[in-house]
Amino acid sequence: MRPAVILWFKAYSAFLTLLYLAVIVYGAFMASRPAVFEMPEGFGRFLGLTLAALGLAFAMGFAAGLFLPRRPWAWVYGLVLICIGLNGCTLPFSAALLFF
């Protein structure tokens, strides 16, 4: 029987995957239209591409969390993903997952 916290971890990973996909879209928009954000064109493009790249890296990391097998290394990987969420708006969910 699978513990309930595994299901909650999968939901957490799916939510953060979608959140980081939104960051990719926002970064691409920022890179393509820097004048909308009232910043110099070079900086706006750089910031947008940086956001898109970081969003892609984190989205791939959290998407991988959805398909982890039940192995000790996967438990550590999941723990790292939970700890990444401890620094933002997902703090209550991350703390609850970390507790259980």
Buried (B, 14 or more C-beta within 10 A) or exposed (E): EEEEBEEBBBEBBBBBBEBBBEBBEBBBBBBEEBEEEEBEEEEBBBBBBEBBEBBBEBBEBBBBBEEBEEEEEBEEBBEEBBEBBEEEEBEEBBEEBEEE
